[in-house]
Amino acid sequence: MAIDQLTWIHAASYFGAGVSVGFGAIGAALGEGYTAGQASDILSYRPRMSGEILKTMLVGQAVAETAGIFALVVSMLLMFGELKGHTLLEGWAYVGAGLSAGLSAIGSGIGAGFPAGAACKALARQPSASGQITLNMLIGASITQTPCIFGLVIAFLLMFLDHSAMPYYPYWAAFLGAGLSTGLAAIGPGYGGGLVGSGACLSLARNPEAQRPITTAMLVGIGTTQSTAIYGFLISLILIFKGFPESTSYVPSFALLGAGFAMGFGGIGPGIGEGITGKYALDQVGRVPEEATLLTRTMLVGQAVSESTGIYSLVVALLLVLNA
């Protein structure tokens, strides 16, 4: 059955809409469920604190929901927005937009649930430090949304830039690669950043007097976990904006698609690994705050080693783009 251009564009935009909200719903639901589970567990032996714990749970769940809302917005735009696509290439851009928004929401949604769940536990242990704990929860959960914001930006670029003057080959692959690079690379940093935030909240419950070194170590640890999300975002921007000559060969197309896969999958592990390192470091900063500098330095060294595989992926992705 032959498909005309307009039919393909509509089909691709609808498929992208399904991909966006389908993947995007995973992380937010898991993060919210984790938060509610931790709150329920705590309430079983701290029923008198139900009001404070319930409030913290709902605030944390609202932050986790953000990633799902971003994916929903992209889905609605793909279905009902005034998109100007009128070439086959725009269809691939819409699929890439759905991948970028949907995949990037997974890690951020789950990650935002970790500090929220930890904050519920921390409040039960140290109710006098509720203000400090809530503040750190909000900072940690908010920073974990950075990767899905990258995904949202790439989705908007793919949906609303005018691609009509670009050659179909190899840009169909560049747009898919752009969606995969940012979308997949965002999963690990979102998840890992949440682990660091949860460690900070629990550490504050142990030693609220050490808020300053705990918060400092948390910001450093979460910031480092976001590195591979930035790499994925960078590769996506290159794939969208770098000028590629038209080619009748499949080689450049698959080189660009490979670049998206390389950086996307290559960014997952380092983000999670760095988050694990940061969480354990934060646990100890609360126990021995006088050694916060040593612990933070050790954390950074460990995170840097975990980062190496993400750098390998970045190098390969750049080489593939240059060879396209």
C-alpha positions as a Markdown table, in Angstrom:
| # | Residue | x | y | z |
|---|---|---|---|---|
| 1 | Met | 0.0 | 0.0 | 0.0 |
| 2 | Ala | 1.5 | 3.3 | -1.1 |
| 3 | Ile | 1.6 | 6.1 | 1.6 |
| 4 | Asp | 1.6 | 9.7 | 0.6 |
| 5 | Gln | 3.6 | 12.3 | 2.5 |
| 6 | Leu | 0.8 | 13.8 | 4.5 |
| 7 | Thr | -0.3 | 10.4 | 5.7 |
| 8 | Trp | 3.2 | 9.5 | 6.7 |
| 9 | Ile | 3.6 | 12.7 | 8.7 |
| 10 | His | 0.4 | 12.2 | 10.6 |
| 11 | Ala | 1.3 | 8.5 | 11.2 |
| 12 | Ala | 4.7 | 9.5 | 12.5 |
| 13 | Ser | 3.4 | 12.2 | 14.8 |
| 14 | Tyr | 0.9 | 9.9 | 16.3 |
| 15 | Phe | 3.5 | 7.2 | 16.8 |
| 16 | Gly | 5.8 | 9.8 | 18.4 |
| 17 | Ala | 3.0 | 10.8 | 20.7 |
| 18 | Gly | 2.4 | 7.3 | 21.9 |
| 19 | Val | 6.2 | 6.7 | 22.4 |
| 20 | Ser | 6.5 | 10.0 | 24.4 |
| 21 | Val | 3.8 | 9.4 | 27.0 |
| 22 | Gly | 4.3 | 5.6 | 27.0 |
| 23 | Phe | 7.9 | 5.8 | 28.1 |
| 24 | Gly | 7.3 | 9.0 | 30.1 |
| 25 | Ala | 4.7 | 7.4 | 32.3 |
| 26 | Ile | 7.1 | 4.7 | 33.5 |
| 27 | Gly | 9.5 | 6.8 | 35.6 |
| 28 | Ala | 7.0 | 9.2 | 37.2 |
| 29 | Ala | 4.7 | 6.3 | 38.4 |
| 30 | Leu | 7.7 | 4.3 | 39.8 |
| 31 | Gly | 9.1 | 7.4 | 41.6 |
| 32 | Glu | 5.7 | 8.3 | 43.1 |
| 33 | Gly | 5.1 | 4.7 | 44.1 |
| 34 | Tyr | 8.4 | 4.5 | 45.9 |
| 35 | Thr | 7.7 | 7.8 | 47.7 |
| 36 | Ala | 4.3 | 6.6 | 48.8 |
| 37 | Gly | 5.7 | 3.2 | 49.9 |
| 38 | Gln | 8.3 | 4.8 | 52.1 |
| 39 | Ala | 5.7 | 7.2 | 53.6 |
| 40 | Ser | 3.4 | 4.2 | 54.4 |
| 41 | Asp | 6.2 | 2.3 | 56.0 |
| 42 | Ile | 7.1 | 5.2 | 58.3 |
| 43 | Leu | 3.5 | 5.9 | 59.2 |
| 44 | Ser | 3.1 | 2.4 | 60.6 |
| 45 | Tyr | 5.3 | 3.4 | 63.6 |
| 46 | Arg | 5.0 | 7.2 | 63.5 |
| 47 | Pro | 1.2 | 7.7 | 63.1 |
| 48 | Arg | 1.2 | 11.0 | 65.0 |
| 49 | Met | 3.3 | 12.5 | 62.3 |
| 50 | Ser | 0.9 | 11.6 | 59.5 |
| 51 | Gly | 0.2 | 15.3 | 58.6 |
| 52 | Glu | 3.8 | 16.2 | 58.1 |
| 53 | Ile | 4.7 | 13.0 | 56.3 |
| 54 | Leu | 1.7 | 13.1 | 54.0 |
| 55 | Lys | 2.6 | 16.7 | 53.0 |
| 56 | Thr | 6.2 | 15.7 | 52.3 |
| 57 | Met | 5.0 | 12.7 | 50.3 |
| 58 | Leu | 2.6 | 14.8 | 48.1 |
| 59 | Val | 5.2 | 17.5 | 47.5 |
| 60 | Gly | 7.8 | 14.8 | 46.5 |
| 61 | Gln | 5.3 | 13.1 | 44.2 |
| 62 | Ala | 4.4 | 16.4 | 42.5 |
| 63 | Val | 8.1 | 16.9 | 41.6 |
| 64 | Ala | 8.3 | 13.3 | 40.3 |
| 65 | Glu | 5.2 | 13.9 | 38.2 |
| 66 | Thr | 7.0 | 16.7 | 36.4 |
| 67 | Ala | 8.8 | 14.4 | 34.1 |
| 68 | Gly | 5.6 | 12.6 | 33.1 |
| 69 | Ile | 3.9 | 16.0 | 32.4 |
| 70 | Phe | 6.7 | 17.0 | 30.1 |
| 71 | Ala | 6.2 | 13.8 | 28.1 |
| 72 | Leu | 2.4 | 14.4 | 28.1 |
| 73 | Val | 2.9 | 17.9 | 26.7 |
| 74 | Val | 5.0 | 16.6 | 23.8 |
| 75 | Ser | 2.4 | 13.9 | 23.1 |
| 76 | Met | -0.4 | 16.5 | 23.0 |
| 77 | Leu | 1.6 | 18.8 | 20.7 |
| 78 | Leu | 2.3 | 15.9 | 18.4 |
| 79 | Met | -1.3 | 15.0 | 18.2 |
| 80 | Phe | -3.0 | 18.4 | 18.2 |
| 81 | Gly | -0.4 | 21.0 | 17.7 |
| 82 | Glu | -0.1 | 23.2 | 14.6 |
| 83 | Leu | 3.0 | 21.4 | 13.3 |
| 84 | Lys | 4.3 | 22.6 | 10.0 |
| 85 | Gly | 5.7 | 19.4 | 8.7 |
| 86 | His | 5.2 | 18.8 | 5.0 |
| 87 | Thr | 8.0 | 16.5 | 4.0 |
| 88 | Leu | 8.9 | 12.9 | 4.8 |
| 89 | Leu | 11.8 | 14.1 | 6.9 |
| 90 | Glu | 9.5 | 15.9 | 9.3 |
| 91 | Gly | 7.9 | 12.6 | 10.2 |
| 92 | Trp | 11.2 | 11.2 | 11.4 |
| 93 | Ala | 11.8 | 14.4 | 13.4 |
| 94 | Tyr | 8.4 | 13.8 | 15.2 |
| 95 | Val | 9.4 | 10.2 | 16.0 |
| 96 | Gly | 12.7 | 11.5 | 17.4 |
| 97 | Ala | 10.9 | 14.1 | 19.5 |
| 98 | Gly | 8.7 | 11.4 | 21.1 |
| 99 | Leu | 11.8 | 9.3 | 21.9 |
| 100 | Ser | 13.6 | 12.2 | 23.4 |
| 101 | Ala | 10.8 | 13.3 | 25.7 |
| 102 | Gly | 9.6 | 9.9 | 26.6 |
| 103 | Leu | 13.0 | 8.2 | 27.3 |
| 104 | Ser | 14.4 | 11.2 | 29.2 |
| 105 | Ala | 11.5 | 11.2 | 31.6 |
| 106 | Ile | 12.2 | 7.6 | 32.9 |
| 107 | Gly | 15.3 | 8.4 | 35.0 |
| 108 | Ser | 14.1 | 11.8 | 36.2 |
| 109 | Gly | 10.8 | 10.4 | 37.4 |
| 110 | Ile | 12.3 | 7.5 | 39.3 |
| 111 | Gly | 15.2 | 9.6 | 40.6 |
| 112 | Ala | 12.9 | 12.3 | 42.0 |
| 113 | Gly | 11.1 | 9.6 | 44.1 |
| 114 | Phe | 14.3 | 8.7 | 46.0 |
| 115 | Pro | 14.9 | 12.0 | 47.9 |
| 116 | Ala | 11.2 | 12.3 | 48.5 |
| 117 | Gly | 11.0 | 8.8 | 50.0 |
| 118 | Ala | 14.1 | 9.4 | 52.0 |
| 119 | Ala | 12.7 | 12.7 | 53.3 |
| 120 | Cys | 9.7 | 10.9 | 54.7 |
| 121 | Lys | 11.9 | 8.6 | 56.6 |
| 122 | Ala | 14.2 | 11.4 | 57.7 |
| 123 | Leu | 11.3 | 13.4 | 59.1 |
| 124 | Ala | 10.2 | 10.5 | 61.3 |
| 125 | Arg | 13.7 | 10.2 | 62.7 |
| 126 | Gln | 14.4 | 14.0 | 63.1 |
| 127 | Pro | 11.1 | 16.0 | 63.1 |
| 128 | Ser | 12.9 | 19.1 | 64.5 |
| 129 | Ala | 14.9 | 19.3 | 61.2 |
| 130 | Ser | 11.9 | 19.2 | 58.9 |
| 131 | Gly | 12.7 | 22.5 | 57.2 |
| 132 | Gln | 16.3 | 21.5 | 56.4 |
| 133 | Ile | 15.2 | 18.0 | 55.2 |
| 134 | Thr | 12.4 | 19.4 | 53.0 |
| 135 | Leu | 14.7 | 22.0 | 51.5 |
| 136 | Asn | 17.3 | 19.3 | 50.6 |
| 137 | Met | 14.6 | 17.1 | 49.2 |
| 138 | Leu | 13.4 | 19.8 | 46.9 |
| 139 | Ile | 16.9 | 20.7 | 45.7 |
| 140 | Gly | 17.8 | 17.1 | 45.1 |
| 141 | Ala | 14.5 | 16.2 | 43.4 |
| 142 | Ser | 14.5 | 19.3 | 41.3 |
| 143 | Ile | 18.1 | 18.8 | 40.0 |
| 144 | Thr | 17.1 | 15.3 | 38.9 |
| 145 | Gln | 14.6 | 16.9 | 36.5 |
| 146 | Thr | 17.5 | 18.5 | 34.5 |
| 147 | Pro | 18.0 | 15.5 | 32.1 |
| 148 | Cys | 14.3 | 15.4 | 31.2 |
| 149 | Ile | 14.4 | 19.2 | 30.5 |
| 150 | Phe | 17.2 | 18.4 | 28.0 |
| 151 | Gly | 14.9 | 15.8 | 26.5 |
| 152 | Leu | 12.1 | 18.4 | 26.3 |
| 153 | Val | 14.4 | 21.0 | 24.6 |
| 154 | Ile | 15.5 | 18.5 | 21.9 |
| 155 | Ala | 11.9 | 17.4 | 21.4 |
| 156 | Phe | 10.9 | 21.0 | 20.8 |
| 157 | Leu | 13.8 | 21.6 | 18.4 |
| 158 | Leu | 12.8 | 18.5 | 16.4 |
| 159 | Met | 9.1 | 19.5 | 16.3 |
| 160 | Phe | 9.3 | 23.2 | 15.5 |
| 161 | Leu | 12.5 | 23.8 | 13.5 |
| 162 | Asp | 12.0 | 24.0 | 9.7 |
| 163 | His | 13.7 | 20.9 | 8.3 |
| 164 | Ser | 12.3 | 21.3 | 4.8 |
| 165 | Ala | 15.6 | 22.3 | 3.2 |
| 166 | Met | 17.5 | 19.4 | 4.6 |
| 167 | Pro | 18.2 | 16.3 | 2.5 |
| 168 | Tyr | 16.2 | 13.2 | 3.5 |
| 169 | Tyr | 19.5 | 11.1 | 3.5 |
| 170 | Pro | 21.1 | 11.2 | 6.0 |
| 171 | Tyr | 18.9 | 13.5 | 8.2 |
| 172 | Trp | 16.2 | 10.9 | 8.9 |
| 173 | Ala | 18.9 | 9.0 | 10.9 |
| 174 | Ala | 20.3 | 12.2 | 12.4 |
| 175 | Phe | 16.9 | 13.1 | 13.9 |
| 176 | Leu | 16.3 | 9.6 | 15.2 |
| 177 | Gly | 19.8 | 9.6 | 16.7 |
| 178 | Ala | 19.2 | 13.0 | 18.3 |
| 179 | Gly | 16.1 | 11.6 | 20.1 |
| 180 | Leu | 17.9 | 8.5 | 21.2 |
| 181 | Ser | 21.1 | 10.3 | 22.3 |
| 182 | Thr | 19.4 | 12.7 | 24.8 |
| 183 | Gly | 16.6 | 10.4 | 25.7 |
| 184 | Leu | 18.7 | 7.4 | 26.6 |
| 185 | Ala | 21.6 | 9.3 | 28.1 |
| 186 | Ala | 19.2 | 11.1 | 30.5 |
| 187 | Ile | 18.1 | 7.8 | 32.2 |
| 188 | Gly | 21.2 | 7.2 | 34.3 |
| 189 | Pro | 21.8 | 10.8 | 35.4 |
| 190 | Gly | 18.2 | 11.2 | 36.5 |
| 191 | Tyr | 18.3 | 8.0 | 38.5 |
| 192 | Gly | 21.7 | 8.6 | 39.9 |
| 193 | Gly | 21.0 | 12.1 | 40.9 |
| 194 | Gly | 18.1 | 10.9 | 42.9 |
| 195 | Leu | 20.3 | 8.4 | 44.8 |
| 196 | Val | 22.6 | 11.3 | 45.9 |
| 197 | Gly | 19.6 | 13.4 | 47.0 |
| 198 | Ser | 18.2 | 10.5 | 49.1 |
| 199 | Gly | 21.6 | 10.1 | 50.8 |
| 200 | Ala | 21.6 | 13.7 | 51.7 |
| 201 | Cys | 18.2 | 13.6 | 53.3 |
| 202 | Leu | 19.0 | 10.5 | 55.4 |
| 203 | Ser | 22.3 | 12.1 | 56.4 |
| 204 | Leu | 20.5 | 15.2 | 57.6 |
| 205 | Ala | 18.3 | 13.1 | 59.8 |
| 206 | Arg | 21.4 | 11.6 | 61.4 |
| 207 | Asn | 23.1 | 14.9 | 61.9 |
| 208 | Pro | 21.1 | 18.1 | 61.2 |
| 209 | Glu | 24.0 | 20.2 | 62.5 |
| 210 | Ala | 26.0 | 19.2 | 59.5 |
| 211 | Gln | 23.6 | 20.7 | 56.9 |
| 212 | Arg | 26.2 | 22.8 | 55.2 |
| 213 | Pro | 28.8 | 20.1 | 54.4 |
| 214 | Ile | 25.9 | 17.7 | 53.5 |
| 215 | Thr | 24.3 | 20.1 | 51.1 |
| 216 | Thr | 27.6 | 21.1 | 49.6 |
| 217 | Ala | 28.6 | 17.4 | 49.0 |
| 218 | Met | 25.1 | 16.7 | 47.6 |
| 219 | Leu | 25.3 | 19.5 | 45.1 |
| 220 | Val | 28.8 | 18.4 | 44.0 |
| 221 | Gly | 27.7 | 14.8 | 43.7 |
| 222 | Ile | 24.5 | 15.4 | 41.8 |
| 223 | Gly | 26.2 | 17.9 | 39.5 |
| 224 | Thr | 28.7 | 15.2 | 38.5 |
| 225 | Thr | 26.0 | 12.6 | 37.8 |
| 226 | Gln | 24.5 | 15.0 | 35.2 |
| 227 | Ser | 27.6 | 14.9 | 33.0 |
| 228 | Thr | 26.5 | 12.1 | 30.6 |
| 229 | Ala | 23.1 | 13.8 | 30.2 |
| 230 | Ile | 25.0 | 16.9 | 29.0 |
| 231 | Tyr | 27.1 | 14.7 | 26.6 |
| 232 | Gly | 23.9 | 13.2 | 25.2 |
| 233 | Phe | 22.4 | 16.7 | 24.8 |
| 234 | Leu | 25.5 | 17.9 | 23.0 |
| 235 | Ile | 25.5 | 15.0 | 20.5 |
| 236 | Ser | 21.8 | 15.7 | 19.8 |
| 237 | Leu | 22.5 | 19.3 | 19.1 |
| 238 | Ile | 25.3 | 18.4 | 16.7 |
| 239 | Leu | 23.1 | 15.9 | 14.9 |
| 240 | Ile | 20.4 | 18.5 | 14.5 |
| 241 | Phe | 22.4 | 21.5 | 13.5 |
| 242 | Lys | 25.6 | 20.2 | 11.8 |
| 243 | Gly | 25.4 | 20.4 | 8.0 |
| 244 | Phe | 25.5 | 16.9 | 6.4 |
| 245 | Pro | 25.7 | 16.6 | 2.6 |
| 246 | Glu | 23.1 | 14.6 | 0.8 |
| 247 | Ser | 24.2 | 11.0 | 0.2 |
| 248 | Thr | 22.7 | 8.1 | -1.7 |
| 249 | Ser | 24.7 | 5.7 | 0.5 |
| 250 | Tyr | 23.3 | 4.2 | 3.7 |
| 251 | Val | 26.7 | 4.5 | 5.4 |
| 252 | Pro | 26.3 | 8.2 | 6.6 |
| 253 | Ser | 22.8 | 7.5 | 7.8 |
| 254 | Phe | 23.7 | 4.6 | 9.9 |
| 255 | Ala | 26.8 | 6.3 | 11.2 |
| 256 | Leu | 24.6 | 9.1 | 12.6 |
| 257 | Leu | 22.1 | 6.6 | 14.0 |
| 258 | Gly | 25.0 | 4.8 | 15.6 |
| 259 | Ala | 26.2 | 8.0 | 17.2 |
| 260 | Gly | 22.8 | 8.4 | 18.9 |
| 261 | Phe | 22.9 | 4.8 | 20.2 |
| 262 | Ala | 26.5 | 5.1 | 21.3 |
| 263 | Met | 26.0 | 8.2 | 23.4 |
| 264 | Gly | 22.5 | 7.3 | 24.5 |
| 265 | Phe | 23.2 | 3.8 | 25.9 |
| 266 | Gly | 26.7 | 4.9 | 27.0 |
| 267 | Gly | 25.3 | 7.5 | 29.3 |
| 268 | Ile | 23.1 | 5.2 | 31.4 |
| 269 | Gly | 25.7 | 3.3 | 33.4 |
| 270 | Pro | 27.9 | 6.2 | 34.4 |
| 271 | Gly | 25.0 | 8.3 | 35.7 |
| 272 | Ile | 23.8 | 5.4 | 37.9 |
| 273 | Gly | 27.3 | 4.5 | 39.0 |
| 274 | Glu | 28.1 | 8.0 | 40.0 |
| 275 | Gly | 24.9 | 8.2 | 41.9 |
| 276 | Ile | 25.7 | 5.1 | 43.9 |
| 277 | Thr | 29.1 | 6.6 | 44.8 |
| 278 | Gly | 27.5 | 9.9 | 45.8 |
| 279 | Lys | 24.9 | 8.2 | 48.0 |
| 280 | Tyr | 27.4 | 6.3 | 50.1 |
| 281 | Ala | 29.6 | 9.4 | 50.4 |
| 282 | Leu | 26.7 | 11.4 | 51.7 |
| 283 | Asp | 25.8 | 8.7 | 54.2 |
| 284 | Gln | 29.3 | 9.2 | 55.8 |
| 285 | Val | 29.4 | 13.0 | 55.6 |
| 286 | Gly | 26.5 | 13.0 | 58.2 |
| 287 | Arg | 28.4 | 10.6 | 60.4 |
| 288 | Val | 31.8 | 12.3 | 60.3 |
| 289 | Pro | 31.2 | 15.9 | 59.0 |
| 290 | Glu | 34.7 | 16.9 | 60.0 |
| 291 | Glu | 36.0 | 14.6 | 57.2 |
| 292 | Ala | 33.6 | 16.1 | 54.6 |
| 293 | Thr | 36.4 | 17.4 | 52.4 |
| 294 | Leu | 38.1 | 14.0 | 52.3 |
| 295 | Leu | 34.9 | 12.2 | 51.6 |
| 296 | Thr | 33.9 | 14.6 | 48.9 |
| 297 | Arg | 37.3 | 14.4 | 47.3 |
| 298 | Thr | 37.1 | 10.6 | 47.3 |
| 299 | Met | 33.6 | 10.7 | 45.9 |
| 300 | Leu | 34.8 | 12.8 | 43.0 |
| 301 | Val | 37.7 | 10.5 | 42.2 |
| 302 | Gly | 35.3 | 7.5 | 42.2 |
| 303 | Gln | 32.8 | 9.3 | 40.1 |
| 304 | Ala | 35.5 | 10.4 | 37.6 |
| 305 | Val | 36.5 | 6.8 | 37.1 |
| 306 | Ser | 32.8 | 5.8 | 36.5 |
| 307 | Glu | 32.6 | 8.7 | 34.0 |
| 308 | Ser | 35.3 | 7.2 | 31.8 |
| 309 | Thr | 32.9 | 4.8 | 30.0 |
| 310 | Gly | 30.6 | 7.8 | 29.2 |
| 311 | Ile | 33.6 | 9.6 | 27.7 |
| 312 | Tyr | 34.4 | 6.5 | 25.6 |
| 313 | Ser | 30.9 | 6.7 | 24.2 |
| 314 | Leu | 31.2 | 10.4 | 23.6 |
| 315 | Val | 34.4 | 10.0 | 21.6 |
| 316 | Val | 32.9 | 7.2 | 19.5 |
| 317 | Ala | 29.8 | 9.2 | 18.9 |
| 318 | Leu | 31.8 | 12.2 | 17.7 |
| 319 | Leu | 34.0 | 10.0 | 15.5 |
| 320 | Leu | 30.8 | 8.6 | 13.9 |
| 321 | Val | 29.4 | 12.0 | 13.3 |
| 322 | Leu | 32.7 | 13.2 | 11.7 |
| 323 | Asn | 32.8 | 10.2 | 9.4 |
| 324 | Ala | 29.2 | 10.6 | 8.3 |
